[in-house]
Protein backbone atom coordinates (compact mmCIF):
# COMPACT_ATOMS: atom_id res chain seq x y z
CA UNK A 1 0.00 0.00 0.00
CA UNK A 2 1.31 3.44 -0.91
CA UNK A 3 1.71 6.09 1.76
CA UNK A 4 -0.02 9.45 1.57
CA UNK A 5 3.13 11.24 0.42
CA UNK A 6 3.53 8.88 -2.52
CA UNK A 7 -0.12 9.20 -3.52
CA UNK A 8 -0.18 12.98 -3.60
CA UNK A 9 3.37 13.80 -4.70
CA UNK A 10 2.85 13.28 -8.44
CA UNK A 11 -0.15 15.66 -8.69
CA UNK A 12 1.75 18.23 -6.60
CA UNK A 13 4.78 18.03 -8.90
CA UNK A 14 2.52 18.39 -11.94
CA UNK A 15 0.79 21.42 -10.41
CA UNK A 16 4.18 23.00 -9.68
CA UNK A 17 5.29 22.48 -13.28
CA UNK A 18 2.05 23.95 -14.67
CA UNK A 19 2.23 26.98 -12.40
CA UNK A 20 5.84 27.68 -13.37
CA UNK A 21 5.08 27.27 -17.07
CA UNK A 22 2.20 29.74 -16.83
CA UNK A 23 3.82 32.36 -14.62
CA UNK A 24 1.81 31.45 -11.52
CA UNK A 25 4.69 30.85 -9.13
CA UNK A 26 3.05 32.99 -6.42
CA UNK A 27 -0.07 30.84 -6.45
CA UNK A 28 1.98 27.68 -6.19
CA UNK A 29 4.03 29.11 -3.31
CA UNK A 30 0.80 29.70 -1.37
CA UNK A 31 -0.42 26.22 -2.25
CA UNK A 32 2.91 24.80 -1.07
CA UNK A 33 2.45 26.49 2.32
CA UNK A 34 -1.04 25.01 2.66
CA UNK A 35 0.38 21.62 1.62
CA UNK A 36 3.05 21.90 4.33
CA UNK A 37 0.48 22.65 7.02
CA UNK A 38 -1.86 19.83 6.02
CA UNK A 39 0.54 17.04 5.09
CA UNK A 40 3.78 17.71 7.00
CA UNK A 41 4.68 14.50 8.84
CA UNK A 42 4.37 15.76 12.41
CA UNK A 43 6.21 14.08 15.21
CA UNK A 44 9.02 12.38 13.34
CA UNK A 45 11.56 14.03 15.61
CA UNK A 46 11.12 15.62 19.00
CA UNK A 47 12.86 18.79 17.79
CA UNK A 48 12.76 20.03 14.22
CA UNK A 49 15.86 22.17 13.89
CA UNK A 50 14.83 23.42 10.43
CA UNK A 51 11.58 24.83 11.82
CA UNK A 52 13.40 26.36 14.78
CA UNK A 53 15.86 28.20 12.52
CA UNK A 54 13.04 29.32 10.20
CA UNK A 55 11.10 30.70 13.17
CA UNK A 56 14.11 32.56 14.55
CA UNK A 57 15.00 34.03 11.18
CA UNK A 58 11.35 34.66 10.23
CA UNK A 59 11.82 32.87 6.92
CA UNK A 60 10.49 29.71 5.31
CA UNK A 61 11.87 26.25 5.92
CA UNK A 62 12.66 26.15 2.20
CA UNK A 63 14.90 29.19 2.61
CA UNK A 64 16.71 27.42 5.47
CA UNK A 65 17.29 24.42 3.17
CA UNK A 66 18.61 26.71 0.42
CA UNK A 67 20.89 28.61 2.78
CA UNK A 68 22.48 25.58 4.40
CA UNK A 69 22.67 23.55 1.18
CA UNK A 70 24.20 26.35 -0.91
CA UNK A 71 27.25 26.23 1.35
CA UNK A 72 27.88 22.70 -0.01
CA UNK A 73 27.80 23.87 -3.66
CA UNK A 74 24.68 21.83 -4.36
CA UNK A 75 22.56 22.64 -7.41
CA UNK A 76 19.15 24.30 -6.92
CA UNK A 77 17.46 21.21 -8.40
CA UNK A 78 19.06 19.04 -5.70
CA UNK A 79 17.86 21.48 -3.04
CA UNK A 80 14.33 21.09 -4.40
CA UNK A 81 14.63 17.31 -4.27
CA UNK A 82 15.88 17.41 -0.67
CA UNK A 83 13.10 19.78 0.33
CA UNK A 84 10.40 17.64 -1.30
CA UNK A 85 11.71 14.61 0.62
CA UNK A 86 11.53 16.71 3.77
CA UNK A 87 7.91 17.66 3.08
CA UNK A 88 6.76 14.22 2.08
CA UNK A 89 8.82 11.98 4.35
CA UNK A 90 10.38 14.22 6.99
CA UNK A 91 13.92 13.40 5.81
CA UNK A 92 16.52 16.08 6.50
CA UNK A 93 20.05 15.74 5.06
CA UNK A 94 22.61 15.39 7.84
CA UNK A 95 24.53 18.56 6.91
CA UNK A 96 21.37 20.65 7.13
CA UNK A 97 20.52 19.20 10.54
CA UNK A 98 24.07 19.84 11.77
CA UNK A 99 24.17 23.37 10.33
CA UNK A 100 20.85 24.15 12.01
CA UNK A 101 22.09 22.75 15.34
CA UNK A 102 25.26 24.84 15.08
CA UNK A 103 23.16 27.93 14.30
CA UNK A 104 20.83 27.29 17.23
CA UNK A 105 23.78 26.89 19.62
CA UNK A 106 25.34 30.20 18.54
SVG drawing of the C-alpha trace seen along z (x, -y; Angstrom):
<svg xmlns="http://www.w3.org/2000/svg" viewBox="-4 -37 34 39">
<polyline fill="none" stroke="black" stroke-width="0.4" points="0.0,0.0 1.3,-3.4 1.7,-6.1 0.0,-9.4 3.1,-11.2 3.5,-8.9 -0.1,-9.2 -0.2,-13.0 3.4,-13.8 2.8,-13.3 -0.2,-15.7 1.7,-18.2 4.8,-18.0 2.5,-18.4 0.8,-21.4 4.2,-23.0 5.3,-22.5 2.1,-24.0 2.2,-27.0 5.8,-27.7 5.1,-27.3 2.2,-29.7 3.8,-32.4 1.8,-31.5 4.7,-30.8 3.1,-33.0 -0.1,-30.8 2.0,-27.7 4.0,-29.1 0.8,-29.7 -0.4,-26.2 2.9,-24.8 2.5,-26.5 -1.0,-25.0 0.4,-21.6 3.0,-21.9 0.5,-22.6 -1.9,-19.8 0.5,-17.0 3.8,-17.7 4.7,-14.5 4.4,-15.8 6.2,-14.1 9.0,-12.4 11.6,-14.0 11.1,-15.6 12.9,-18.8 12.8,-20.0 15.9,-22.2 14.8,-23.4 11.6,-24.8 13.4,-26.4 15.9,-28.2 13.0,-29.3 11.1,-30.7 14.1,-32.6 15.0,-34.0 11.4,-34.7 11.8,-32.9 10.5,-29.7 11.9,-26.2 12.7,-26.2 14.9,-29.2 16.7,-27.4 17.3,-24.4 18.6,-26.7 20.9,-28.6 22.5,-25.6 22.7,-23.5 24.2,-26.3 27.2,-26.2 27.9,-22.7 27.8,-23.9 24.7,-21.8 22.6,-22.6 19.1,-24.3 17.5,-21.2 19.1,-19.0 17.9,-21.5 14.3,-21.1 14.6,-17.3 15.9,-17.4 13.1,-19.8 10.4,-17.6 11.7,-14.6 11.5,-16.7 7.9,-17.7 6.8,-14.2 8.8,-12.0 10.4,-14.2 13.9,-13.4 16.5,-16.1 20.1,-15.7 22.6,-15.4 24.5,-18.6 21.4,-20.7 20.5,-19.2 24.1,-19.8 24.2,-23.4 20.8,-24.2 22.1,-22.8 25.3,-24.8 23.2,-27.9 20.8,-27.3 23.8,-26.9 25.3,-30.2"/>
</svg>
